[in-house]
Amino acid sequence: KDLEEASKELIEVHSIQTDLIQKEAAGIQPEITLLMIHAQDHLMNAMTVKDMAAEFVSLYEKMYLKE
């Protein structure tokens, strides 16, 4: 359940990131601040950790919930 909620939140944030990238590609230069870079770093870390958590859950299920 928590991983599903995390996925939904990350999809929403990733959409915002995509909008920023598309605006920059269209020639609209966003202000690049240390805060923006810090937020980007947190987003990428959150996405990585969520993916790793899903792998751990899958591995646990394979190891301990054999039928």
CNS distance restraints for C-alpha pairs under 8 A (distance, minus, plus):
assign (resid   1 and name CA) (resid   5 and name CA) 6.35 0.50 0.50
assign (resid   2 and name CA) (resid   6 and name CA) 6.10 0.50 0.50
assign (resid   3 and name CA) (resid   7 and name CA) 6.04 0.50 0.50
assign (resid   3 and name CA) (resid  50 and name CA) 6.95 0.50 0.50
assign (resid   3 and name CA) (resid  53 and name CA) 7.85 0.50 0.50
assign (resid   3 and name CA) (resid  54 and name CA) 7.11 0.50 0.50
assign (resid   4 and name CA) (resid   8 and name CA) 6.33 0.50 0.50
assign (resid   5 and name CA) (resid   9 and name CA) 6.31 0.50 0.50
assign (resid   6 and name CA) (resid  10 and name CA) 6.04 0.50 0.50
assign (resid   6 and name CA) (resid  50 and name CA) 7.23 0.50 0.50
assign (resid   7 and name CA) (resid  11 and name CA) 6.08 0.50 0.50
assign (resid   7 and name CA) (resid  50 and name CA) 7.65 0.50 0.50
assign (resid   8 and name CA) (resid  12 and name CA) 6.45 0.50 0.50
assign (resid   9 and name CA) (resid  13 and name CA) 6.35 0.50 0.50
assign (resid  10 and name CA) (resid  14 and name CA) 5.82 0.50 0.50
assign (resid  10 and name CA) (resid  43 and name CA) 7.88 0.50 0.50
assign (resid  10 and name CA) (resid  46 and name CA) 7.99 0.50 0.50
assign (resid  10 and name CA) (resid  47 and name CA) 6.99 0.50 0.50
assign (resid  11 and name CA) (resid  15 and name CA) 6.14 0.50 0.50
assign (resid  12 and name CA) (resid  16 and name CA) 6.67 0.50 0.50
assign (resid  13 and name CA) (resid  17 and name CA) 6.37 0.50 0.50
assign (resid  13 and name CA) (resid  43 and name CA) 7.87 0.50 0.50
assign (resid  14 and name CA) (resid  18 and name CA) 6.11 0.50 0.50
assign (resid  15 and name CA) (resid  19 and name CA) 6.25 0.50 0.50
assign (resid  16 and name CA) (resid  20 and name CA) 6.43 0.50 0.50
assign (resid  17 and name CA) (resid  21 and name CA) 6.34 0.50 0.50
assign (resid  18 and name CA) (resid  22 and name CA) 6.10 0.50 0.50
assign (resid  19 and name CA) (resid  23 and name CA) 6.14 0.50 0.50
assign (resid  20 and name CA) (resid  24 and name CA) 6.27 0.50 0.50
assign (resid  20 and name CA) (resid  30 and name CA) 7.33 0.50 0.50
assign (resid  21 and name CA) (resid  25 and name CA) 6.17 0.50 0.50
assign (resid  22 and name CA) (resid  26 and name CA) 6.18 0.50 0.50
assign (resid  23 and name CA) (resid  27 and name CA) 6.48 0.50 0.50
assign (resid  23 and name CA) (resid  28 and name CA) 5.19 0.50 0.50
assign (resid  23 and name CA) (resid  29 and name CA) 7.15 0.50 0.50
assign (resid  23 and name CA) (resid  30 and name CA) 7.79 0.50 0.50
assign (resid  24 and name CA) (resid  28 and name CA) 4.81 0.50 0.50
assign (resid  24 and name CA) (resid  29 and name CA) 5.04 0.50 0.50
assign (resid  24 and name CA) (resid  30 and name CA) 6.61 0.50 0.50
assign (resid  32 and name CA) (resid  36 and name CA) 6.13 0.50 0.50
assign (resid  32 and name CA) (resid  37 and name CA) 7.26 0.50 0.50
assign (resid  33 and name CA) (resid  37 and name CA) 6.40 0.50 0.50
assign (resid  34 and name CA) (resid  38 and name CA) 6.05 0.50 0.50
assign (resid  35 and name CA) (resid  39 and name CA) 6.07 0.50 0.50
assign (resid  36 and name CA) (resid  40 and name CA) 6.18 0.50 0.50
assign (resid  37 and name CA) (resid  41 and name CA) 6.23 0.50 0.50
assign (resid  38 and name CA) (resid  42 and name CA) 6.31 0.50 0.50
assign (resid  39 and name CA) (resid  43 and name CA) 6.16 0.50 0.50
assign (resid  40 and name CA) (resid  44 and name CA) 6.27 0.50 0.50
assign (resid  41 and name CA) (resid  45 and name CA) 6.21 0.50 0.50
assign (resid  42 and name CA) (resid  46 and name CA) 6.00 0.50 0.50
assign (resid  43 and name CA) (resid  47 and name CA) 6.19 0.50 0.50
assign (resid  44 and name CA) (resid  48 and name CA) 6.21 0.50 0.50
assign (resid  45 and name CA) (resid  49 and name CA) 6.08 0.50 0.50
assign (resid  46 and name CA) (resid  50 and name CA) 6.04 0.50 0.50
assign (resid  47 and name CA) (resid  51 and name CA) 6.26 0.50 0.50
assign (resid  48 and name CA) (resid  52 and name CA) 6.21 0.50 0.50
assign (resid  49 and name CA) (resid  53 and name CA) 6.05 0.50 0.50
assign (resid  50 and name CA) (resid  54 and name CA) 6.28 0.50 0.50
assign (resid  51 and name CA) (resid  55 and name CA) 6.38 0.50 0.50
assign (resid  52 and name CA) (resid  56 and name CA) 6.25 0.50 0.50
assign (resid  53 and name CA) (resid  57 and name CA) 6.22 0.50 0.50
assign (resid  54 and name CA) (resid  58 and name CA) 6.21 0.50 0.50
assign (resid  55 and name CA) (resid  59 and name CA) 6.08 0.50 0.50
assign (resid  56 and name CA) (resid  60 and name CA) 6.02 0.50 0.50
assign (resid  57 and name CA) (resid  61 and name CA) 6.16 0.50 0.50
assign (resid  58 and name CA) (resid  62 and name CA) 6.27 0.50 0.50
assign (resid  59 and name CA) (resid  63 and name CA) 6.15 0.50 0.50
assign (resid  60 and name CA) (resid  64 and name CA) 5.81 0.50 0.50
assign (resid  60 and name CA) (resid  65 and name CA) 7.44 0.50 0.50
assign (resid  61 and name CA) (resid  65 and name CA) 4.93 0.50 0.50
assign (resid  61 and name CA) (resid  66 and name CA) 7.23 0.50 0.50
assign (resid  62 and name CA) (resid  66 and name CA) 6.09 0.50 0.50
